[in-house]
Amino acid sequence: MLGRAYPVIAALGLALSLAATVSAQSVAPPRNFGEAMRWYREAAEAGRPDAQYFMGYIAHAGLRGPKDPAVAALWYRRAADQGHAAAQLHLAMLYHAGEGLTRDLAEARRWYLAAARQQDREAAFNLASLLEKGEGGPADARGALDWYRRAAESGHLDAQNNLAVMLALGAGHPSDPAEALRWYLAAAEAGNPHALYNLGQVYADGQLVAKDDVVAWRWFALATKSAEPSVVALARRALADVESRLDEDGLAAARASLTISRDPDD
């Protein structure tokens, strides 16, 4: 995943804004995308971080030819060094994946942290994941919990799920079943596949709440409809296991709860 990016059409918009800055020199504004790209390159070479980021993204995504992550890294770094958050995120991702650069998880951590400090939620999530796993440096459960929370509070669904997992296990913080359940619900109700499955497990096993196979069935059933194949496979097995424990009335109640919860427009 490339993360956030300016749409291609933005090239013309930024180039027009650049033209406005030199209007006193009677330079005509760009008339098409090709001219806009020339303005972008000139602005990037003149040190404009937004233009440098866009040049990096063009190379990274292959919008003007074959993908070239090495060239992307050069432009991202120039913008990142000037504090451009999206460039910092994308440079970190290149280091993380070893794409266009030698894989370096310590550098990935460093640039994720720089972007996360500017409220980039994807960077916060990726940083938390590295901290949790001890990749690119020592493991730091408390730090991971903090960055997952920041990303979760800004609406990052995977962060909400991972935060719930850590809160349930008491990793980096004393176990907090009530808050864990709240974050599982937030992510699951927004359709996060892992949270849907995990919430099913919570009710099937009675981990954070009283055991309830009817509620567990509902969450597992929703998880089977997700777009994540690995989650679908797990959910189907879990759903079959729960169904084997439900009597006819319980299964009818479970199916009714799923029907009632659906949007009337579905």
C-alpha positions as CSV (number, residue, x, y, z in Angstrom):
1,M,0.0,0.0,0.0
2,L,1.3,3.4,-0.9
3,G,-0.5,5.3,1.7
4,R,-1.8,8.8,1.1
5,A,-1.0,10.5,-2.1
6,Y,-2.0,13.6,-4.0
7,P,-4.2,12.7,-7.0
8,V,-2.5,13.1,-10.4
9,I,-4.7,16.0,-11.4
10,A,-3.2,17.9,-8.5
11,A,-0.1,18.4,-10.6
12,L,-1.9,21.0,-12.7
13,G,-3.3,22.7,-9.6
14,L,0.1,23.1,-7.9
15,A,1.8,24.1,-11.1
16,L,-0.8,26.9,-11.5
17,S,-0.1,28.1,-8.0
18,L,3.6,28.1,-8.8
19,A,2.9,30.1,-11.9
20,A,1.1,32.7,-9.8
21,T,4.3,33.2,-7.8
22,V,6.2,34.3,-10.9
23,S,3.4,36.2,-12.6
24,A,5.4,39.4,-12.3
25,Q,7.8,37.8,-14.8
26,S,4.9,37.4,-17.3
27,V,5.4,33.6,-17.5
28,A,2.3,31.9,-18.9
29,P,0.7,29.3,-16.6
30,P,0.8,25.7,-17.7
31,R,-1.8,24.7,-20.3
32,N,-1.8,20.9,-19.9
33,F,-0.5,18.1,-17.7
34,G,2.8,17.9,-19.5
35,E,3.5,21.5,-18.8
36,A,2.4,21.1,-15.3
37,M,4.9,18.3,-14.8
38,R,7.6,20.6,-16.0
39,W,6.6,23.2,-13.4
40,Y,6.5,20.4,-10.8
41,R,10.1,19.4,-11.6
42,E,11.3,22.9,-11.6
43,A,9.6,23.6,-8.3
44,A,11.0,20.4,-6.8
45,E,14.5,21.2,-8.0
46,A,14.1,24.7,-6.5
47,G,13.4,23.1,-3.1
48,R,9.6,23.0,-2.8
49,P,8.8,20.0,-0.5
50,D,5.3,19.5,-1.8
51,A,6.6,19.3,-5.4
52,Q,9.4,17.0,-4.3
53,Y,6.9,14.7,-2.6
54,F,4.8,14.6,-5.7
55,M,7.8,13.8,-7.9
56,G,8.7,11.0,-5.6
57,Y,5.1,9.7,-5.7
58,I,5.1,9.8,-9.5
59,A,8.2,7.6,-9.6
60,H,7.0,5.4,-6.8
61,A,3.6,4.7,-8.4
62,G,4.8,4.7,-12.0
63,L,2.5,7.4,-13.1
64,R,4.8,8.7,-15.9
65,G,6.5,5.4,-16.9
66,P,7.9,2.3,-15.1
67,K,7.9,2.4,-11.3
68,D,11.3,3.6,-10.0
69,P,11.4,3.3,-6.2
70,A,15.1,4.4,-6.1
71,V,14.2,7.7,-7.7
72,A,11.2,8.0,-5.5
73,A,13.4,7.6,-2.5
74,L,15.6,10.5,-3.6
75,W,12.7,12.9,-3.9
76,Y,11.0,11.6,-0.8
77,R,14.1,12.2,1.2
78,R,14.5,15.8,0.0
79,A,11.0,16.6,1.0
80,A,11.2,14.5,4.3
81,D,14.4,16.4,5.3
82,Q,12.2,19.6,5.1
83,G,9.6,18.1,7.4
84,H,7.0,17.0,4.8
85,A,4.9,14.4,6.7
86,A,3.7,12.4,3.7
87,A,7.2,12.2,2.3
88,Q,8.5,11.0,5.7
89,L,5.8,8.3,5.7
90,H,6.6,7.1,2.2
91,L,10.4,7.2,2.8
92,A,9.8,5.0,5.9
93,M,7.7,2.6,3.9
94,L,10.5,2.2,1.3
95,Y,13.0,1.5,4.1
96,H,10.5,-0.9,5.7
97,A,9.9,-2.9,2.5
98,G,13.5,-2.6,1.2
99,E,12.0,-1.1,-2.0
100,G,14.5,1.2,-3.8
101,L,16.7,1.2,-0.7
102,T,18.5,-1.4,1.4
103,R,15.9,-2.6,3.9
104,D,16.6,-0.8,7.2
105,L,14.0,-1.1,9.9
106,A,15.9,1.3,12.2
107,E,15.6,4.0,9.5
108,A,12.0,3.0,9.0
109,R,11.3,3.6,12.7
110,R,13.0,7.0,12.6
111,W,11.0,8.3,9.7
112,Y,7.7,6.8,10.9
113,L,8.3,8.6,14.2
114,A,9.0,11.9,12.4
115,A,5.7,11.6,10.4
116,A,3.7,10.2,13.4
117,R,4.8,13.3,15.4
118,Q,3.0,15.3,12.8
119,Q,-0.3,13.4,13.4
120,D,0.1,11.0,10.5
121,R,-2.0,8.0,11.6
122,E,-0.6,5.5,9.1
123,A,2.9,6.3,10.3
124,A,1.8,6.0,14.0
125,F,0.3,2.6,13.2
126,N,3.4,1.3,11.4
127,L,5.7,2.7,14.1
128,A,3.6,1.0,16.8
129,S,3.8,-2.3,14.9
130,L,7.6,-2.1,14.8
131,L,7.8,-1.2,18.5
132,E,5.5,-4.1,19.4
133,K,7.5,-6.6,17.5
134,G,10.9,-5.3,18.4
135,E,11.8,-4.7,14.8
136,G,14.4,-2.0,14.0
137,G,15.2,-1.6,17.7
138,P,14.2,-2.9,21.1
139,A,10.7,-4.0,21.7
140,D,8.6,-1.3,23.5
141,A,5.2,-2.5,24.5
142,R,4.3,0.8,26.2
143,G,5.4,2.8,23.3
144,A,3.5,0.5,20.9
145,L,0.4,0.9,23.0
146,D,0.7,4.7,23.0
147,W,1.1,5.0,19.2
148,Y,-1.7,2.5,18.5
149,R,-3.9,4.6,20.7
150,R,-3.0,7.8,18.8
151,A,-3.7,6.1,15.5
152,A,-6.9,4.5,16.9
153,E,-8.2,7.8,18.1
154,S,-7.8,9.3,14.7
155,G,-9.9,6.5,13.1
156,H,-7.3,3.9,12.0
157,L,-9.2,0.6,12.2
158,D,-6.3,-1.8,12.3
159,A,-4.9,0.3,15.1
160,Q,-8.2,0.1,17.0
161,N,-8.1,-3.7,16.7
162,N,-4.4,-3.9,17.8
163,L,-5.0,-1.6,20.6
164,A,-7.8,-3.7,21.8
165,V,-5.6,-6.8,21.6
166,M,-2.9,-5.2,23.8
167,L,-5.4,-3.9,26.3
168,A,-7.0,-7.3,26.6
169,L,-3.7,-9.0,27.1
170,G,-2.3,-6.3,29.4
171,A,0.7,-5.6,27.2
172,G,2.4,-2.3,28.0
173,H,-0.4,-1.5,30.4
174,P,-2.5,-3.3,33.0
175,S,-5.3,-5.3,31.4
176,D,-8.4,-3.2,30.7
177,P,-11.3,-5.5,29.5
178,A,-13.8,-2.6,29.3
179,E,-11.6,-0.4,27.1
180,A,-10.5,-3.4,25.0
181,L,-14.1,-4.3,24.3
182,R,-14.8,-0.6,23.4
183,W,-12.0,-0.6,20.8
184,Y,-13.0,-4.0,19.4
185,L,-16.5,-2.8,18.9
186,A,-15.4,0.5,17.3
187,A,-13.3,-1.4,14.7
188,A,-15.8,-4.2,14.2
189,E,-18.7,-1.9,13.7
190,A,-16.7,-0.1,11.0
191,G,-16.1,-3.4,9.3
192,N,-12.5,-4.3,10.2
193,P,-12.1,-8.0,9.4
194,H,-9.7,-8.8,12.3
195,A,-11.9,-7.0,14.8
196,L,-15.0,-8.8,13.6
197,Y,-13.3,-12.2,14.1
198,N,-11.6,-11.2,17.4
199,L,-14.9,-9.9,18.8
200,G,-16.5,-13.3,17.9
201,Q,-13.7,-15.0,19.9
202,V,-14.3,-12.7,22.8
203,Y,-17.9,-13.8,23.1
204,A,-17.3,-17.4,22.2
205,D,-14.6,-17.9,24.8
206,G,-16.0,-15.4,27.5
207,Q,-12.6,-13.6,27.5
208,L,-13.7,-10.1,28.4
209,V,-17.4,-10.6,28.8
210,A,-19.8,-13.3,29.7
211,K,-19.8,-16.2,27.2
212,D,-22.5,-15.7,24.6
213,D,-22.6,-18.0,21.6
214,V,-25.5,-16.1,20.0
215,V,-23.5,-12.9,19.9
216,A,-20.4,-14.8,18.9
217,W,-22.2,-16.3,16.0
218,R,-23.2,-12.9,14.8
219,W,-19.7,-11.5,14.7
220,F,-18.2,-14.6,13.2
221,A,-20.9,-14.5,10.5
222,L,-20.0,-10.9,9.7
223,A,-16.3,-11.9,9.6
224,T,-17.1,-14.5,6.9
225,K,-18.3,-11.8,4.6
226,S,-15.1,-9.7,4.9
227,A,-12.6,-9.2,2.1
228,E,-9.7,-10.8,4.0
229,P,-9.3,-14.4,2.9
230,S,-7.3,-15.6,6.0
231,V,-9.9,-14.1,8.3
232,V,-12.8,-15.6,6.3
233,A,-11.3,-19.1,6.7
234,L,-10.8,-18.7,10.4
235,A,-14.3,-17.3,10.8
236,R,-16.0,-20.1,8.9
237,R,-14.4,-22.7,11.2
238,A,-15.3,-20.7,14.3
239,L,-18.8,-20.2,13.0
240,A,-19.3,-24.0,12.5
241,D,-18.0,-24.6,16.0
242,V,-20.4,-22.2,17.6
243,E,-23.3,-23.5,15.5
244,S,-22.6,-27.0,16.9
245,R,-23.2,-25.7,20.4
246,L,-26.4,-23.8,19.6
247,D,-29.8,-25.4,19.8
248,E,-32.5,-24.6,17.3
249,D,-33.8,-21.6,19.2
250,G,-30.3,-20.2,19.8
251,L,-29.4,-20.5,16.1
252,A,-32.7,-18.8,15.1
253,A,-32.0,-16.0,17.6
254,A,-28.4,-15.6,16.2
255,R,-29.7,-15.4,12.6
256,A,-32.4,-12.9,13.6
257,S,-29.8,-10.7,15.3
258,L,-27.8,-10.6,12.1
259,T,-30.9,-9.7,10.0
260,I,-32.0,-7.0,12.4
261,S,-28.5,-5.4,12.5
262,R,-28.3,-5.0,8.7
263,D,-28.9,-1.6,7.1
264,P,-32.4,-1.5,5.7
265,D,-30.9,-0.3,2.4
266,D,-28.7,-3.4,2.1
